[in-house]
Amino acid sequence: MSESFFNPRRINKDLPIPYYYQIIQVLRESIDDIEEKEGQEEIQLPSEAELCELFSVNRGTIRHALDLLEREGLIYREKGRGAFVRRRRVELDLSYLCSTTEDLKSRGWEPGTEILGINQVSPRSHIRTSLKLDENEKVWEVYRRRLANGEPISLQRAFMPTVLMPDLIKMDLTQSFYGIWSAHYNLQPRDAEQTIRTRTATSEEADLLSINESNPIFEITRVTCDINNRPIEYLLSVWRGDRYDFYVRLRSL
């Protein structure tokens, strides 16, 4: 890739800001400016030697900058080939309530779902409280891996009252829950409350999401209610921090 790929701004060695950090900022801006063309699969960065010459720094500084960009999910590297801009990231709009399936479709991604497990269980106390269930009531626990264009992006563990969905196990649970609720149980989701946290992945999560254990992930807890203000789902999900962004539109009062 030619030097024209880069934002014309160069690093300022007179500033008390580490060189690697300034390089990261320049590369981030350059990546943001890229317009992905139809059918373009790989966008390669210049080699480490070319970057050293471009920014007038040593190779250790360049490698440190590339390491951090890779951890952010903006680039990936292949031994013997070099560094490449990673495909555009998946966005989740927090402004409205909709299924993961429909959200991915609306953004031009091909959704996919793999069932990792389904059981009828007695919920833990905090889940029972969130779903407003009696002590002896059970829930369906459905564990799924969600994919975008064939790539794993999320693990979702959903808890749903069996009293509302007695034969859920017979349904095609690779489909959108929202569609199943509406078509089979006359349940219409209306609103939800959710909490978002960040942490590193466990070994199981890292394996299922094809990431390293040191990689950051988003953990979301959400309780969804129907039009009668009745809780119908407690959802615990984790999302790859290197492939997913959260988006929300803010308005002034």
PERAKA-V598923 format. One record per helix or strand of 3 or more residues. SS is the DSSP state (H for helix, E for strand). FROM is the first residue (numbers start at 1). LEN is the number of residues. Records with the same first field share a line. If there is no record, write none. Layout:
BEGIN
SS->FROM-LEN ; FROM-LEN
END
This chain:
BEGIN
H->3-3 ; 19-15 ; 48-8 ; 59-13 ; 100-7 ; 125-6 ; 168-3 ; 177-9 ; 203-7
E->75-4 ; 82-4 ; 90-4 ; 111-12 ; 138-11 ; 151-11 ; 189-12 ; 216-11 ; 231-10 ; 244-4
END
